[in-house]
């Protein structure tokens, strides 16, 4: 049986949400001013629908995140303040999320631990390195999010490509 689920992509303007969705989407990503949309099949049983929205459209987040299993907060380490609103939103709503440090043009900036401290993230929130232009890097980030979301829901059961 094929299952599908929704994942939210959030972060500041220019953090890489559209690039992230474009790197893995099996369909040409649909982009509009306030949202992006893409689709990826992780295996024959699990399809992820990606919905991205920038911080400046916070008023759409309730609609976009309804029914989502989790979120990827894309972070440009040169502009950490741009992701505070998204992190606050997901923390207060109890929606599992990962923080993906998007490395622009090889710019590594701060380490994952430095970002964790600067954003005051708890130890259970994954902070991952990511290149939003690279299909494998994006796929790995999505797999990590799905695993994290399943652990948070107490229902971790590996599915196909998700198993170790």
N, C-alpha and C positions, 0 to 999 in steps of 0.2 A: 504494500500500500504506500503510495506516495504522499508525503506530508509536506506542508509548506508553512512557513512562518515569516514574520516581519521583524526586520532589524532597522533601527533608527541610526542615521549618521548625523552627528552634530559637531559643532565647533564654530570657531570664529570665521568671519569672512576671509576667504583665501587660505583656509587651513588645509584644503585638499579633498573636500567631500565629493565634488563632482569627479575629480581625477580618480579617487578611490573607487567610486561606483563604476566608472568607465573602464577601469583596469580589469574588472572581473565580470561585468554584465554580459550575459548571453544575448541580450537584445540591445539595440542602440539605446543608451540611457536617455530617458526623457528628462529634459531640464526646463525649468521655469524659474522665474525670479525668486519664488519662495520655497521651492522643493526640487529635489532630484529623485529619479526612480530608476532602479535597475533590478536585474534578476540573475541569480546564479544557482545552479544545481551542484550541491556538494557531493552527492552520489545519486544513485537511482532512486533513493527513498526520501531525500530531503532537499527541498527547494527553498532558498532564502530570497525574500523580497526586500530590497534596500530602499529606504526612504530617507533622504537627507534634507536638512533644513538649516539655514544659518541662524546664528544667535539673534540677529535683528528681527527675525520673524517668530519670536518666542510665543506670540499669541496663537500660533498654529500648532504648537508642540503637543497639546492635549489631543488634538485630532490625529496628528501624525503618529504619536506613540501609543495610541489606543490599540491593544491587542499585540503589541510587540513583546518579544521575549527578552530583548535587551538592546543596548546601544553601544556604538563606538563613538567615543569623543575624540575627534582628531585634534591634535595639538601641534601648533607651530611653536617650538621651544623658544623662539625669539619674541613671542607675544603670548605669554602664558595667561595674562589677564583675560584674553578673548574667550577662554573656555570655562571661566568661573560659572557663568550662568547655566551652561549645560550640565556641568557637574552638580551644581546645587539642585537643579530641576530633577535629575535622575535620582540623586540621593534622597530627596524629600518624597519622591513617589515610590521608592523601593524598587525601581527598575534596575536590574543588573546592568552594569556597564564596564567597559574596559577603556583605558586611556591609551591611545595610539600616538606615539611621538613620530610625527611625519617628518622625515629627513629630506629637506629640500636641497637639491644639488649637492648632496653629500654633507650638508651642514648637520652636524651632530648636536651642537649646542650643549645642553645640559644632559646629564645622565638620568636614567629612569629613577634612581633614588633621589637625586636632586629635585626632580619634578614632583615626585611623591611628597617630599617634604614641603616644597613651595606651595603645592595645592592642598596640603593637609589631608591627603588621602589615607584611608585606613589600610591596614596590611592586607586585607582580602581583595582590594581592588587591583586587578592586573594592570601594570603599566608596561606597555609593549613598544618595541622599536618597529617602525613600519615605513615602507616607501610606497606611497599611494600610487605611484606610477607602475609598480611592479606587481604583476598578476599573482605570483606565488606569495609575495609578502602580504598582499591584501587578503588572499585566500586563507593564509595562516592566521591572520588577525581575526577573521570571521570565525574560523574553527575554534580559536581560543575563546572568543566571546560565547559561542554556543556551549562549549564545555563549562565555562564560568556560569552562564545562565542556568544550565541544568543542575550544577552543584548548588547554586543558590536556591533553586526550587526543590532541592532534595530528591531529584529524580534522575541522577546521572546514570544513564544506561547508554554505553557506546553504541553508535549506529554506523555501520559501514565504515566509511572513510574517517569517521570521528574516533574510532577505537585506536588505541595505542598499538 
